[in-house]
């Protein structure tokens, strides 16, 4: 661990934000289809190629709250001739079955909260996260709040061209909770090389694996 990162992970923050995908969890939509024994296994590869390839702009619109899970399911049903209701129900099932990357995470988050640091999920995500994943996993019991791009209508990487010092994803929450950027940190697999984060002293603790995540979380605790 380099000296600058060691200083960051030993710093006392008022609030720590946690990314979801590839940080807290590596679970995917419809990942039950990946099992060769699943009756819809053959749907998995073509659907993902279509959704995450040529239609990635649609996924970004979904994360910005411009589409919902039902509309995505209808789009996929129209494209492949699959049952729209089955696509939607399997999506819901996969979202309700998501798992954290380590059993160590929730006890460490509890210790961090017990020490006086608020722990908030901050995720570029879809309506499915708020509707299905959060209640199914009881995440509201373990984290102080959830920030979801679907509700905020912006991603963590988004900038305000009229005011480049703003961080649109976080600024409303920071203001409502009387937090300064130097009092918070984001743990994320992405670095977000956005100038406003650096200029305002908003620490980003980038992680590269589940073990790395757990190690940085232990340092913060």
N, CA, C and O of each residue as an XYZ file, in Angstrom:
884
protein
N       0.844     -1.193      0.000
C       0.000      0.000      0.000
C       0.879      1.242      0.000
O       1.770      1.365      0.840
N       0.637      2.187     -0.952
C       1.493      3.359     -1.015
C       1.160      4.308      0.129
O       0.120      4.197      0.778
N       2.096      5.264      0.358
C       1.986      6.140      1.514
C       0.712      6.966      1.493
O       0.048      7.114      2.519
N       0.360      7.519      0.299
C      -0.837      8.350      0.196
C      -2.089      7.547      0.518
O      -2.977      8.038      1.215
N      -2.171      6.313      0.018
C      -3.337      5.479      0.285
C      -3.391      5.083      1.751
O      -4.475      5.003      2.327
N      -2.236      4.833      2.366
C      -2.202      4.495      3.781
C      -2.745      5.646      4.614
O      -3.488      5.432      5.572
N      -2.372      6.868      4.245
C      -2.883      8.046      4.954
C      -4.398      8.118      4.820
O      -5.091      8.393      5.800
N      -4.925      7.877      3.619
C      -6.366      7.938      3.385
C      -7.113      6.888      4.203
O      -8.134      7.190      4.821
N      -6.606      5.656      4.207
C      -7.331      4.581      4.895
C      -7.205      4.671      6.405
O      -7.953      4.014      7.129
N      -6.273      5.470      6.886
C      -6.138      5.673      8.335
C      -6.834      6.957      8.783
O      -6.846      7.279      9.972
N      -7.408      7.681      7.838
C      -8.086      8.939      8.131
C      -9.474      8.650      8.713
O     -10.119      7.665      8.352
N      -9.915      9.518      9.609
C     -11.241      9.376     10.191
C     -12.239     10.169      9.356
O     -12.199     11.400      9.338
N     -13.131      9.471      8.667
C     -14.136     10.116      7.827
C     -15.465     10.171      8.568
O     -15.768      9.299      9.382
N     -16.263     11.209      8.281
C     -17.607     11.275      8.843
C     -18.556     10.336      8.106
O     -19.471      9.770      8.706
N     -18.332     10.173      6.794
C     -19.171      9.290      5.982
C     -18.302      8.561      4.974
O     -17.428      9.157      4.345
N     -18.551      7.269      4.826
C     -17.888      6.484      3.791
C     -18.971      5.967      2.856
O     -19.940      5.347      3.294
N     -18.796      6.229      1.556
C     -19.703      5.745      0.528
C     -19.148      4.452     -0.070
O     -17.944      4.325     -0.296
N     -20.040      3.499     -0.322
C     -19.655      2.194     -0.858
C     -20.314      1.963     -2.211
O     -21.540      1.981     -2.319
N     -19.503      1.748     -3.240
C     -20.033      1.313     -4.527
C     -20.645     -0.080     -4.367
O     -20.288     -0.817     -3.448
N     -21.563     -0.434     -5.260
C     -22.175     -1.765     -5.214
C     -21.508     -2.735     -6.189
O     -20.845     -3.682     -5.766
N     -21.683     -2.499     -7.509
C     -21.222     -3.465     -8.505
C     -19.699     -3.516     -8.572
O     -19.031     -2.498     -8.752
N     -19.172     -4.724     -8.424
C     -17.728     -4.999     -8.421
C     -17.010     -4.412     -7.211
O     -15.782     -4.333     -7.187
N     -17.778     -4.002     -6.212
C     -17.190     -3.588     -4.930
C     -17.869     -4.403     -3.827
O     -17.290     -5.371     -3.336
N     -19.071     -4.029     -3.439
C     -19.797     -4.819     -2.443
C     -20.263     -6.156     -3.007
O     -20.359     -7.138     -2.271
N     -20.551     -6.203     -4.299
C     -21.097     -7.423     -4.895
C     -20.622     -7.579     -6.337
O     -20.424     -6.596     -7.051
N     -20.446     -8.822     -6.745
C     -20.138     -9.112     -8.155
C     -21.293     -9.859     -8.830
O     -21.154    -10.334     -9.957
N     -22.420     -9.959     -8.144
C     -23.588    -10.636     -8.720
C     -24.108     -9.863     -9.932
O     -24.006     -8.638     -9.997
N     -24.669    -10.612    -10.894
C     -25.137    -10.019    -12.137
C     -26.626    -10.276    -12.352
O     -27.209    -11.176    -11.747
N     -27.228     -9.472    -13.222
C     -28.605     -9.730    -13.626
C     -28.686    -11.080    -14.335
O     -27.788    -11.456    -15.088
N     -29.764    -11.793    -14.083
C     -30.051    -13.079    -14.728
C     -28.895    -14.078    -14.578
O     -28.720    -14.936    -15.443
N     -28.110    -13.986    -13.509
C     -26.943    -14.877    -13.429
C     -27.328    -16.329    -13.179
O     -26.482    -17.214    -13.308
N     -28.595    -16.600    -12.822
C     -29.038    -17.987    -12.704
C     -29.030    -18.681    -14.065
O     -28.902    -19.903    -14.145
N     -29.168    -17.896    -15.132
C     -29.139    -18.470    -16.482
C     -27.758    -18.989    -16.864
O     -27.636    -19.786    -17.794
N     -26.727    -18.552    -16.167
C     -25.368    -18.976    -16.496
C     -25.161    -20.464    -16.223
O     -24.272    -21.088    -16.802
N     -25.966    -21.020    -15.356
C     -25.902    -22.444    -15.032
C     -26.358    -23.265    -16.244
O     -27.488    -23.101    -16.704
N     -25.486    -24.156    -16.771
C     -25.867    -24.962    -17.941
C     -27.124    -25.800    -17.717
O     -27.780    -26.194    -18.681
N     -27.464    -26.073    -16.469
C     -28.648    -26.865    -16.164
C     -29.926    -26.032    -16.137
O     -31.027    -26.578    -16.062
N     -29.779    -24.711    -16.198
C     -30.980    -23.858    -16.134
C     -31.748    -23.951    -17.451
O     -31.134    -23.960    -18.518
N     -33.079    -24.021    -17.397
C     -33.863    -24.174    -18.637
C     -33.725    -23.000    -19.616
O     -34.044    -23.123    -20.799
N     -33.245    -21.862    -19.099
C     -33.063    -20.718    -19.994
C     -31.581    -20.360    -20.150
O     -31.235    -19.211    -20.423
N     -30.738    -21.333    -19.978
C     -29.293    -21.103    -20.120
C     -28.934    -20.513    -21.483
O     -28.051    -19.660    -21.574
N     -29.601    -20.952    -22.526
C     -29.269    -20.487    -23.884
C     -29.645    -19.021    -24.097
O     -29.201    -18.409    -25.069
N     -30.449    -18.454    -23.212
C     -30.803    -17.040    -23.324
C     -29.671    -16.123    -22.867
O     -29.588    -14.968    -23.285
N     -28.800    -16.649    -22.004
C     -27.852    -15.811    -21.265
C     -26.881    -15.059    -22.180
O     -26.804    -13.832    -22.120
N     -26.153    -15.771    -23.012
C     -25.119    -15.140    -23.836
C     -25.685    -14.141    -24.846
O     -25.192    -13.016    -24.915
N     -26.696    -14.506    -25.629
C     -27.202    -13.532    -26.606
C     -27.809    -12.290    -25.963
O     -27.655    -11.183    -26.480
N     -28.496    -12.468    -24.842
C     -29.106    -11.319    -24.186
C     -28.038    -10.351    -23.699
O     -28.167     -9.141    -23.879
N     -26.979    -10.880    -23.079
C     -25.924    -10.001    -22.568
C     -25.145     -9.339    -23.691
O     -24.768     -8.172    -23.585
N     -24.903    -10.078    -24.763
C     -24.213     -9.460    -25.906
C     -25.032     -8.300    -26.462
O     -24.491     -7.252    -26.813
N     -26.335     -8.505    -26.536
C     -27.215     -7.475    -27.081
C     -27.311     -6.273    -26.138
O     -27.199     -5.126    -26.571
N     -27.520     -6.545    -24.851
C     -27.770     -5.469    -23.897
C     -26.500     -4.688    -23.580
O     -26.536     -3.460    -23.496
N     -25.375     -5.386    -23.403
C     -24.142     -4.726    -22.974
C     -23.200     -4.415    -24.134
O     -22.095     -3.916    -23.920
N     -23.628     -4.704    -25.355
C     -22.833     -4.388    -26.533
C     -23.418     -3.204    -27.261
O     -23.185     -2.052    -26.894
N     -24.179     -3.496    -28.293
C     -24.722     -2.419    -29.126
C     -25.730     -1.553    -28.394
O     -26.000     -0.432    -28.824
N     -26.290     -2.043    -27.302
C     -27.300     -1.269    -26.580
C     -26.813     -0.721    -25.243
O     -27.619     -0.432    -24.359
N     -25.506     -0.577    -25.094
C     -24.977      0.000    -23.854
C     -25.555      1.391    -23.572
O     -25.794      1.705    -22.406
N     -25.793      2.249    -24.592
C     -26.443      3.534    -24.296
C     -27.808      3.380    -23.619
O     -28.210      4.226    -22.820
N     -28.513      2.298    -23.943
C     -29.803      2.046    -23.293
C     -29.593      1.715    -21.816
O     -30.356      2.158    -20.958
N     -28.554      0.936    -21.530
C     -28.231      0.610    -20.140
C     -27.920      1.880    -19.356
O     -28.344      2.022    -18.209
N     -27.180      2.805    -19.972
C     -26.858      4.066    -19.304
C     -28.130      4.869    -19.033
O     -28.259      5.491    -17.978
N     -29.067      4.855    -19.982
C     -30.336      5.554    -19.761
C     -31.128      4.895    -18.630
O     -31.787      5.576    -17.844
N     -31.057      3.582    -18.558
C     -31.716      2.852    -17.465
C     -31.133      3.302    -16.128
O     -31.878      3.557    -15.181
N     -29.815      3.401    -16.045
C     -29.180      3.822    -14.792
C     -29.468      5.286    -14.459
O     -29.395      5.685    -13.296
N     -29.794      6.084    -15.475
C     -30.125      7.489    -15.220
C     -31.626      7.693    -15.010
O     -32.101      8.828    -14.995
N     -32.360      6.617    -14.850
C     -33.772      6.713    -14.512
C     -34.688      7.031    -15.661
O     -35.817      7.469    -15.440
N     -34.235      6.823    -16.898
C     -35.063      7.139    -18.063
C     -35.843      5.935    -18.585
O     -36.702      6.076    -19.455
N     -35.542      4.756    -18.053
C     -36.276      3.538    -18.381
C     -36.409      2.726    -17.097
O     -35.692      2.974    -16.128
N     -37.316      1.766    -17.086
C     -37.429      0.894    -15.921
C     -37.319     -0.570    -16.336
O     -37.204     -0.884    -17.521
N     -37.355     -1.451    -15.357
C     -37.137     -2.875    -15.607
C     -38.189     -3.470    -16.531
O     -37.879     -4.333    -17.352
N     -39.418     -3.020    -16.402
C     -40.480     -3.528    -17.264
C     -40.221     -3.147    -18.724
O     -40.414     -3.961    -19.627
N     -39.789     -1.924    -18.945
C     -39.513     -1.474    -20.318
C     -38.318     -2.218    -20.922
O     -38.331     -2.566    -22.103
N     -37.292     -2.459    -20.110
C     -36.146     -3.232    -20.585
C     -36.574     -4.652    -20.938
O     -36.157     -5.192    -21.963
N     -37.402     -5.255    -20.095
C     -37.877     -6.619    -20.346
C     -38.691     -6.687    -21.632
O     -38.587     -7.653    -22.388
N     -39.492     -5.673    -21.875
C     -40.278     -5.622    -23.106
C     -39.369     -5.490    -24.325
O     -39.589     -6.147    -25.342
N     -38.345     -4.634    -24.220
C     -37.394     -4.454    -25.315
C     -36.708     -5.769    -25.662
O     -36.567     -6.105    -26.838
N     -36.282     -6.512    -24.647
C     -35.595     -7.785    -24.875
C     -36.549     -8.840    -25.433
O     -36.170     -9.637    -26.290
N     -37.773     -8.838    -24.946
C     -38.773     -9.794    -25.457
C     -39.059     -9.534    -26.930
O     -39.175    -10.469    -27.722
N     -39.172     -8.259    -27.291
C     -39.430     -7.908    -28.691
C     -38.263     -8.303    -29.587
O     -38.459     -8.714    -30.730
N     -37.040     -8.174    -29.057
C     -35.843     -8.467    -29.864
C     -35.670     -9.970    -30.076
O     -35.342    -10.403    -31.181
N     -35.887    -10.768    -29.030
C     -35.564    -12.197    -29.104
C     -36.778    -13.121    -29.185
O     -36.636    -14.310    -29.471
N     -37.950    -12.589    -28.937
C     -39.133    -13.444    -28.943
C     -39.290    -14.238    -27.660
O     -40.069    -15.190    -27.608
N     -38.558    -13.853    -26.624
C     -38.710    -14.512    -25.321
C     -39.950    -13.953    -24.623
O     -40.483    -12.914    -25.012
N     -40.394    -14.659    -23.591
C     -41.513    -14.184    -22.793
C     -41.094    -12.971    -21.969
O     -40.128    -13.023    -21.208
N     -41.828    -11.892    -22.132
C     -41.504    -10.668    -21.375
C     -41.666    -10.895    -19.881
O     -40.836    -10.444    -19.092
N     -42.735    -11.593    -19.482
C     -42.960    -11.828    -18.058
C     -41.868    -12.707    -17.464
O     -41.465    -12.498    -16.320
N     -41.383    -13.688    -18.223
C     -40.317    -14.563    -17.735
C     -39.013    -13.791    -17.586
O     -38.305    -13.954    -16.593
N     -38.694    -12.958    -18.562
C     -37.490    -12.128    -18.464
C     -37.554    -11.267    -17.207
O     -36.586    -11.187    -16.452
N     -38.694    -10.625    -16.989
C     -38.838     -9.738    -15.838
C     -38.765    -10.513    -14.518
O     -38.075    -10.089    -13.592
N     -39.462    -11.630    -14.428
C     -39.467    -12.394    -13.181
C     -38.080    -12.957    -12.873
O     -37.674    -12.989    -11.711
N     -37.358    -13.397    -13.888
C     -36.003    -13.908    -13.669
C     -35.041    -12.782    -13.304
O     -34.112    -12.980    -12.520
N     -35.267    -11.604    -13.873
C     -34.474    -10.442    -13.474
C     -34.708    -10.132    -12.003
O     -33.757     -9.932    -11.247
N     -35.970    -10.091    -11.598
C     -36.321     -9.835    -10.196
C     -35.680    -10.883     -9.290
O     -35.120    -10.545     -8.247
N     -35.761    -12.140     -9.679
C     -35.185    -13.226     -8.877
C     -33.675    -13.046     -8.713
O     -33.143    -13.222     -7.617
N     -32.986    -12.696     -9.802
C     -31.538    -12.530     -9.717
C     -31.164    -11.339     -8.836
O     -30.157    -11.378     -8.129
N     -31.973    -10.283     -8.881
C     -31.692     -9.104     -8.053
C     -31.922     -9.401     -6.569
O     -31.212     -8.887     -5.704
N     -32.906    -10.222     -6.294
C     -33.198    -10.584     -4.899
C     -32.188    -11.582     -4.349
O     -32.103    -11.772     -3.135
N     -31.420    -12.222     -5.231
C     -30.476    -13.259     -4.815
C     -29.021    -12.784     -4.825
O     -28.110    -13.596     -4.662
N     -28.793    -11.496     -5.014
C     -27.426    -10.991     -5.068
C     -26.731    -11.195     -3.729
O     -27.364    -11.202     -2.673
N     -25.407    -11.363     -3.797
C     -24.626    -11.656     -2.602
C     -23.429    -10.721     -2.485
O     -22.884    -10.266     -3.491
N     -23.028    -10.440     -1.254
C     -21.832     -9.639     -1.023
C     -20.585    -10.467     -1.332
O     -20.627    -11.696     -1.299
N     -19.488     -9.795     -1.629
C     -18.273    -10.502     -2.038
C     -17.579    -11.207     -0.880
O     -16.745    -12.082     -1.113
N     -17.899    -10.851      0.358
C     -17.250    -11.479      1.512
C     -18.174    -11.419      2.722
O     -18.914    -10.453      2.909
N     -18.121    -12.461      3.536
C     -18.890    -12.472      4.781
C     -18.306    -11.511      5.814
O     -18.942    -11.233      6.830
N     -17.100    -11.004      5.562
C     -16.462    -10.070      6.495
C     -17.031     -8.662      6.393
O     -16.850     -7.855      7.304
N     -17.717     -8.357      5.296
C     -18.075     -6.965      5.026
C     -19.049     -6.387      6.051
O     -18.774     -5.335      6.629
N     -20.171     -7.048      6.283
C     -21.176     -6.465      7.172
C     -20.673     -6.291      8.599
O     -20.963     -5.260      9.206
N     -19.919     -7.261      9.180
C     -19.350     -7.002     10.507
C     -18.395     -5.807     10.529
O     -18.359     -5.057     11.505
N     -17.619     -5.628      9.450
C     -16.711     -4.483      9.391
C     -17.475     -3.177      9.231
O     -17.116     -2.165      9.833
N     -18.526     -3.199      8.420
C     -19.363     -2.004      8.279
C     -19.991     -1.647      9.625
O     -20.074     -0.471      9.976
N     -20.432     -2.650     10.374
C     -21.006     -2.386     11.698
C     -19.980     -1.730     12.615
O     -20.301     -0.782     13.332
N     -18.757     -2.229     12.593
C     -17.705     -1.625     13.428
C     -17.447     -0.186     13.025
O     -17.246      0.676     13.881
N     -17.452      0.076     11.741
C     -17.222      1.430     11.257
C     -18.360      2.347     11.698
O     -18.123      3.477     12.125
N     -19.595      1.858     11.595
C     -20.736      2.658     12.046
C     -20.700      2.864     13.555
O     -21.010      3.949     14.046
N     -20.321      1.821     14.288
C     -20.251      1.937     15.747
C     -19.211      2.960     16.181
O     -19.305      3.528     17.269
N     -18.216      3.192     15.324
C     -17.170      4.172     15.654
C     -17.602      5.600     15.342
O     -16.866      6.547     15.616
N     -18.812      5.758     14.760
C     -19.321      7.092     14.489
C     -19.288      7.508     13.038
O     -19.654      8.636     12.710
N     -18.854      6.610     12.154
C     -18.815      6.909     10.719
C     -20.082      6.389     10.047
O     -20.436      5.221     10.212
N     -20.756      7.235      9.302
C     -21.919      6.786      8.545
C     -21.458      6.001      7.326
O     -20.451      6.343      6.706
N     -22.193      4.951      6.982
C     -21.875      4.098      5.835
C     -23.061      4.125      4.868
O     -24.181      3.763      5.229
N     -22.796      4.557      3.642
C     -23.850      4.794      2.660
C     -23.501      4.086      1.358
O     -22.382      4.223      0.864
N     -24.442      3.332      0.795
C     -24.240      2.739     -0.532
C     -24.444      3.838     -1.572
O     -25.442      4.556     -1.541
N     -23.490      3.960     -2.492
C     -23.573      4.952     -3.570
C     -23.325      4.213     -4.874
O     -22.186      3.858     -5.181
N     -24.386      3.977     -5.645
C     -24.292      3.056     -6.770
C     -24.879      3.619     -8.052
O     -25.956      4.216     -8.042
N     -24.164      3.428     -9.162
C     -24.740      3.639    -10.484
C     -25.562      2.387    -10.776
O     -25.010      1.332    -11.088
N     -26.875      2.510    -10.672
C     -27.697      1.301    -10.693
C     -29.077      1.603    -11.267
O     -29.352      2.706    -11.738
N     -29.923      0.597    -11.213
C     -31.242      0.668    -11.824
C     -32.349      0.652    -10.765
O     -32.083      0.537     -9.568
N     -33.588      0.770    -11.231
C     -34.723      0.673    -10.316
C     -34.750     -0.672     -9.605
O     -35.282     -0.782     -8.499
N     -34.181     -1.694    -10.233
C     -34.173     -3.031     -9.640
C     -33.449     -3.061     -8.305
O     -33.804     -3.844     -7.424
N     -32.437     -2.214     -8.144
C     -31.680     -2.218     -6.896
C     -32.559     -1.759     -5.734
O     -32.601     -2.399     -4.683
N     -33.254     -0.653     -5.934
C     -34.115     -0.117     -4.877
C     -35.347     -0.996     -4.656
O     -35.774     -1.209     -3.522
N     -35.906     -1.496     -5.745
C     -37.151     -2.258     -5.654
C     -36.943     -3.663     -5.123
O     -37.762     -4.157     -4.347
N     -35.858     -4.316     -5.528
C     -35.692     -5.744     -5.245
C     -34.481     -6.058     -4.355
O     -34.620     -6.771     -3.361
N     -33.313     -5.541     -4.694
C     -32.097     -5.943     -3.984
C     -32.063     -5.420     -2.559
O     -31.812     -6.178     -1.622
N     -32.312     -4.127     -2.391
C     -32.242     -3.536     -1.045
C     -33.185     -4.229     -0.068
O     -32.733     -4.642      1.001
N     -34.478     -4.379     -0.380
C     -35.357     -5.045      0.594
C     -35.060     -6.530      0.767
O     -35.168     -7.050      1.877
N     -34.683     -7.230     -0.318
C     -34.430     -8.673     -0.204
C     -33.226     -8.963      0.680
O     -33.225     -9.945      1.423
N     -32.200     -8.118      0.608
C     -30.983     -8.325      1.392
C     -31.014     -7.572      2.722
O     -30.096     -7.701      3.532
N     -32.064     -6.791      2.943
C     -32.168     -6.015      4.180
C     -31.062     -4.990      4.328
O     -30.602     -4.719      5.438
N     -30.633     -4.415      3.205
C     -29.476     -3.508      3.248
C     -29.746     -2.266      4.084
O     -28.813     -1.666      4.618
N     -31.011     -1.874      4.203
C     -31.327     -0.689      5.004
C     -30.999     -0.894      6.479
O     -30.883      0.077      7.227
N     -30.848     -2.157      6.908
C     -30.491     -2.439      8.305
C     -28.998     -2.270      8.545
O     -28.573     -2.033      9.676
N     -28.203     -2.390      7.494
C     -26.746     -2.400      7.647
C     -26.075     -1.106      7.196
O     -24.930     -0.838      7.557
N     -26.795     -0.301      6.401
C     -26.234      0.947      5.890
C     -27.155      2.107      6.262
O     -28.366      1.938      6.402
N     -26.561      3.275      6.417
C     -27.331      4.447      6.844
C     -28.213      5.010      5.745
O     -29.240      5.629      6.020
N     -27.814      4.796      4.508
C     -28.600      5.339      3.404
C     -28.174      4.659      2.107
O     -27.162      3.959      2.063
N     -28.947      4.871      1.068
C     -28.632      4.353     -0.262
C     -28.815      5.477     -1.275
O     -29.881      6.089     -1.348
N     -27.767      5.745     -2.060
C     -27.846      6.687     -3.170
C     -27.791      5.873     -4.450
O     -26.817      5.163     -4.701
N     -28.832      5.975     -5.254
C     -28.952      5.197     -6.482
C     -29.110      6.163     -7.659
O     -29.980      7.034     -7.642
N     -28.272      6.004     -8.669
C     -28.330      6.901     -9.823
C     -29.710      6.917    -10.467
O     -30.114      7.932    -11.035
N     -30.435      5.807    -10.387
C     -31.771      5.760    -10.990
C     -32.666      6.845    -10.403
O     -33.409      7.504    -11.131
N     -32.595      7.029     -9.081
C     -33.390      8.068     -8.440
C     -32.772      9.455     -8.602
O     -33.488     10.446     -8.749
N     -31.445      9.523     -8.574
C     -30.762     10.815     -8.671
C     -30.725     11.362    -10.092
O     -30.540     12.562    -10.295
N     -30.904     10.471    -11.087
C     -30.884     10.838    -12.516
C     -29.491     11.225    -13.015
O     -29.369     11.808    -14.092
N     -28.449     10.918    -12.262
C     -27.070     11.191    -12.685
C     -26.183     10.037    -12.234
O     -26.504      9.320    -11.286
N     -25.049      9.869    -12.939
C     -24.046      8.870    -12.568
C     -22.905      9.536    -11.798
O     -22.752     10.757    -11.823
N     -22.119      8.724    -11.125
C     -20.989      9.268    -10.359
C     -19.970      9.971    -11.240
O     -19.262     10.868    -10.781
N     -19.894      9.570    -12.494
C     -18.927     10.170    -13.414
C     -19.441     11.454    -14.069
O     -18.670     12.157    -14.722
N     -20.717     11.771    -13.907
C     -21.302     12.917    -14.592
C     -20.775     14.239    -14.036
O     -20.500     14.363    -12.842
N     -20.643     15.217    -14.919
C     -20.178     16.547    -14.519
C     -21.232     17.584    -14.911
O     -22.066     17.350    -15.785
N     -21.172     18.722    -14.247
C     -22.028     19.856    -14.563
C     -21.186     20.834    -15.371
O     -20.317     21.506    -14.816
N     -21.432     20.920    -16.664
C     -20.585     21.747    -17.523
C     -20.688     23.218    -17.181
O     -19.752     23.977    -17.431
N     -21.806     23.634    -16.615
C     -21.959     25.036    -16.225
C     -21.207     25.344    -14.937
O     -20.816     26.486    -14.698
N     -21.007     24.328    -14.113
C     -20.283     24.509    -12.854
C     -19.408     23.280    -12.632
O     -19.821     22.351    -11.937
N     -18.198     23.259    -13.212
C     -17.350     22.064    -13.163
C     -16.857     21.684    -11.773
O     -16.284     20.609    -11.598
N     -17.070     22.545    -10.782
C     -16.680     22.193     -9.416
C     -17.749     21.375     -8.701
O     -17.510     20.860     -7.609
N     -18.921     21.254     -9.308
C     -19.982     20.458     -8.696
C     -19.720     18.972     -8.910
O     -19.085     18.577     -9.888
N     -20.217     18.153     -7.985
C     -20.255     16.698     -8.150
C     -21.736     16.330     -8.095
O     -22.261     16.072     -7.012
N     -22.421     16.299     -9.240
C     -23.891     16.170     -9.257
C     -24.428     14.975     -8.480
O     -25.477     15.073     -7.844
N     -23.724     13.852     -8.523
C     -24.218     12.654     -7.842
C     -24.270     12.859     -6.328
O     -25.214     12.412     -5.677
N     -23.263     13.530     -5.761
C     -23.130     13.601     -4.306
C     -23.540     14.929     -3.670
O     -23.833     14.964     -2.474
N     -23.567     16.009     -4.426
C     -23.670     17.326     -3.792
C     -24.938     17.528     -2.976
O     -24.884     18.133     -1.905
N     -26.067     17.040     -3.451
C     -27.315     17.207     -2.684
C     -27.212     16.500     -1.337
O     -27.609     17.056     -0.313
N     -26.683     15.283     -1.331
C     -26.540     14.542     -0.074
C     -25.562     15.247      0.866
O     -25.813     15.351      2.066
N     -24.453     15.729      0.316
C     -23.467     16.423      1.144
C     -24.085     17.656      1.792
O     -23.886     17.906      2.981
N     -24.834     18.426      1.004
C     -25.454     19.641      1.537
C     -26.480     19.315      2.610
O     -26.498     19.946      3.667
N     -27.339     18.324      2.344
C     -28.394     17.981      3.303
C     -27.834     17.453      4.613
O     -28.485     17.553      5.653
N     -26.627     16.888      4.570
C     -26.024     16.312      5.773
C     -24.858     17.136      6.295
O     -24.085     16.669      7.131
N     -24.731     18.365      5.800
C     -23.707     19.306      6.266
C     -22.315     18.690      6.246
O     -21.553     18.800      7.207
N     -22.000     18.034      5.122
C     -20.711     17.367      4.974
C     -19.852     18.125      3.973
O     -20.344     18.604      2.951
N     -18.559     18.227      4.277
C     -17.596     18.755      3.323
C     -16.903     17.590      2.618
O     -16.801     16.497      3.175
N     -16.433     17.822      1.407
C     -15.833     16.737      0.628
C     -14.653     16.091      1.342
O     -14.441     14.884      1.226
N     -13.893     16.880      2.071
C     -12.727     16.318      2.759
C     -13.108     15.465      3.964
O     -12.243     14.864      4.601
N     -14.401     15.411      4.276
C     -14.868     14.595      5.403
C     -15.436     13.259      4.961
O     -15.910     12.486      5.794
N     -15.399     12.969      3.652
C     -16.001     11.744      3.139
C     -15.028     11.013      2.223
O     -14.029     11.572      1.769
N     -15.349      9.740      1.964
C     -14.570      8.938      1.014
C     -15.508      7.986      0.297
O     -16.552      7.602      0.824
N     -15.119      7.612     -0.910
C     -15.853      6.635     -1.713
C     -14.962      5.433     -1.957
O     -13.846      5.577     -2.457
N     -15.452      4.228     -1.604
C     -14.748      2.990     -1.935
C     -15.388      2.431     -3.196
O     -16.589      2.162     -3.223
N     -14.577      2.256     -4.248
C     -15.134      1.957     -5.565
C     -14.079      1.246     -6.403
O     -12.881      1.466     -6.223
N     -14.535      0.380     -7.334
C     -13.574     -0.245     -8.239
C     -13.154      0.715     -9.354
O     -12.177      0.447    -10.054
N     -13.868      1.818     -9.529
C     -13.507      2.837    -10.522
C     -12.833      4.019     -9.829
O     -13.137      4.330     -8.678
N     -11.919      4.670    -10.538
C     -11.169      5.785     -9.948
C     -11.872      7.123    -10.134
O     -11.622      8.055     -9.370
N     -12.760      7.241    -11.146
C     -13.456      8.488    -11.457
C     -12.476      9.649    -11.585
O     -12.390     10.516    -10.716
N     -11.750      9.640    -12.682
C     -10.783     10.703    -12.940
C     -11.523     11.964    -13.389
O     -11.343     12.446    -14.508
N     -12.339     12.469    -12.511
C     -13.106     13.686    -12.760
C     -12.497     14.789    -11.912
O     -12.352     14.639    -10.698
N     -12.140     15.901    -12.553
C     -11.382     16.945    -11.862
C     -12.061     17.443    -10.598
O     -11.385     17.776     -9.624
N     -13.402     17.501    -10.597
C     -14.101     18.059     -9.442
C     -13.847     17.260     -8.172
O     -13.798     17.838     -7.086
N     -13.682     15.938     -8.283
C     -13.374     15.130     -7.098
C     -12.028     15.547     -6.512
O     -11.910     15.782     -5.310
N     -11.014     15.637     -7.377
C      -9.681     15.984     -6.908
C      -9.626     17.410     -6.364
O      -9.046     17.656     -5.307
N     -10.231     18.342     -7.088
C     -10.165     19.753     -6.674
C     -10.819     19.973     -5.320
O     -10.386     20.829     -4.548
N     -11.852     19.207     -5.033
C     -12.601     19.430     -3.791
C     -12.175     18.501     -2.659
O     -12.781     18.511     -1.588
N     -11.145     17.703     -2.887
C     -10.620     16.862     -1.805
C     -11.492     15.689     -1.440
O     -11.477     15.229     -0.298
N     -12.259     15.196     -2.407
C     -13.146     14.039     -2.205
C     -12.317     12.782     -2.456
O     -11.981     12.474     -3.600
N     -11.988     12.059     -1.387
C     -11.120     10.891     -1.506
C     -11.843      9.714     -2.154
O     -12.971      9.387     -1.788
N     -11.181      9.086     -3.117
C     -11.683      7.859     -3.727
C     -10.680      6.753     -3.443
O      -9.525      6.837     -3.863
N     -11.109      5.725     -2.740
C     -10.264      4.581     -2.410
C     -10.579      3.485     -3.419
O     -11.548      2.743     -3.259
N      -9.765      3.390     -4.444
C     -10.037      2.416     -5.496
C      -9.634      1.018     -5.044
O      -8.567      0.826     -4.460
N     -10.502      0.042     -5.320
C     -10.214     -1.343     -4.956
C     -10.105     -2.177     -6.232
O     -10.666     -1.835     -7.273
N      -9.357     -3.295     -6.116
C      -9.056     -4.098     -7.300
C      -9.485     -5.556     -7.170
O      -9.379     -6.323     -8.127
N      -9.963     -5.937     -6.000
C     -10.410     -7.313     -5.774
C     -11.184     -7.351     -4.465
O     -11.098     -6.414     -3.671
N     -11.944     -8.427     -4.226
C     -12.620     -8.544     -2.930
C     -11.649     -8.502     -1.748
O     -11.942     -7.871     -0.733
N     -10.503     -9.165     -1.870
C      -9.528     -9.148     -0.783
C      -9.000     -7.739     -0.542
O      -8.811     -7.322      0.601
N      -8.766     -7.013     -1.632
C      -8.302     -5.628     -1.516
C      -9.361     -4.780     -0.818
O      -9.037     -3.948      0.030
N     -10.619     -4.991     -1.174
C     -11.715     -4.255     -0.545
C     -11.763     -4.524      0.954
O     -11.824     -3.590      1.754
N     -11.735     -5.779      1.329
C     -11.785     -6.129      2.747
C     -10.581     -5.534      3.482
O     -10.715     -5.051      4.606
N      -9.405     -5.570      2.848
C      -8.211     -5.010      3.470
C      -8.340     -3.514      3.716
O      -7.983     -3.026      4.789
N      -8.850     -2.783      2.725
C      -9.021     -1.326      2.901
C     -10.088     -1.024      3.949
O      -9.963     -0.071      4.719
N     -11.127     -1.835      3.971
C     -12.183     -1.637      4.968
C     -11.638     -1.866      6.381
O     -11.989     -1.139      7.310
N     -10.787     -2.871      6.536
C     -10.150     -3.106      7.838
C      -9.274     -1.929      8.245
O      -9.240     -1.547      9.414
N      -8.569     -1.359      7.277
C      -7.748     -0.181      7.577
C      -8.615      0.983      8.059
O      -8.245      1.691      8.996
N      -9.765      1.175      7.418
C     -10.657      2.253      7.842
C     -11.208      2.013      9.237
O     -11.334      2.945     10.032
N     -11.537      0.761      9.534
C     -12.053      0.424     10.867
C     -10.973      0.637     11.921
O     -11.214      0.408     13.106
